Amino acid sequence: MQIAAKRILVVDDSQAILMVMQAILAELGIKEVSYQLSAADALMKVKQSPRYFDAIFTDLNMPEMDGMEFIRQLGELKYPGGIVIISEMDNKIMELASNLARMSNAHLLGNISKPVQLSEVDRVLKKLNFFIQPDVQVHPPITEDMLLHAISHNEITPFYQPKINRGSKRITSIEVLARIVTKENAETILPDRFIGVAEDLDLINLVTFQLFEKATEDFQEIRQALNGEVKLAFNLSPLQLDDFSCPDKLALILELNRLKPENIILEITEHQPLNRPLQLETLNRLRMRGFDISLDDYGTGFTNVQQLKTLPLNEIKIDRSLISQIDTDRFSQVIIDGLVDIAQNERIALVAEGIERVEELNYLERYKHTVMMQGYLIARPKPKREFIRWALSWLRMINSNN
């Protein structure tokens, strides 16, 4: 995986550590690096241009301003990059540091122990690929006219990806992922090219409801093929929680397709804080109607442990940024252990999303009775016919092993 980071700031009161980091970053091909012996001086540098640095490496134990205050100040500045702590931390300190960073709206990527090793810096920098958008996209966002054409020509198309209970090997739910499949040349357009456009143009409800209607029509055939209880999971933008009528509209589509809210999981991304009264009211109303609520992409946003206990959640989806390299990433291992404890105490389901390596799946095997699995290693998102063929093949495989 190519490292996306381009501009790095390293903050440590030890000149020796700065020299080591300079050598390591040069070896990794990172050319634009700034170094500061003082957290206060580093903060002034960030204030001048909060979006300049892609990542900041900081010590915790420093004179005048320590690392925790520095991280809190970065959160107040709404610094959007990744933060890495250079310090030997025990498990409790890791968990608390992570939660405090989230409460400050800061993105804590992990911890590197001293003496600093090149492999550890390389591992953490690769996580930045989940936070940093490339300067030039391979495929740019579609235009407003293209989106309107897709909506009016009924081209919003559901693709399906399973969540697997590793203990029983059963498919517990199926995530519905939006694609635009053009009728003229059968091109498949991925959501990163049109969801942001739909949100900006206030068209996200039209996209969602067209997707919802098609998927609920497909669900009868999918459920019959699986011959068991399974739920459909849909993504909702936090912006849609500002719509009072959202629960009524979703319930009406279900009623027309002879389904119930109990068949549906609504996945809400945590890329934005979920704290506005209207959002929380809509979440509660959705739960009162019987929908399951899932917090999507946990690890990339701002939801802290206390919110996990107070939001009306049925499920938490652990983002790929925490699952990637988990077999060797001690920081992610500690965070996942803490999440498992919370989920069991609060009776919340957990899903590890974005599993792409056998090593990750093997490590997660220890949680096979508490964490569901999802990712390309298991199955890529597929249109209905391909998904049903895959599901039937999966069922034959698990039945032959019983």
Secondary structure, 3 states (H helix, E strand, C coil): CCCCCCEEEEECCCHHHHHHHHHHHHHCCCCEEEEECCHHHHHHHHHHCCCCCCEEEEECCCCCCCHHHHHHHHHHCCCCCEEEEECCCCHHHHHHHHHHHHHCCCEEEEEECCCCCHHHHHHHHHHHHHCCCCCCCCCCCCCHHHHHHHHHCCCEEEEEEEEEECCCCEEEEEEEEEEEECCCCCCEECHHHCHHHHHHCCCHHHHHHHHHHHHHHHHHHHHHHHCCCCEEEEEECHHHHHCCCHHHHHHHHHHHCCCCHHHEEEEEECCCCCCCHHHHHHHHHHHHHCCEEEEEEECCCCCCHHHHHHCCCCEEEECHHHHCCCCCCHHHHHHHHHHHHHHHHHCCEEEECCCCCHHHHHHHHHHCCCEEECCCCCCCCECHHHHHHHHHHHHHHHHHHC
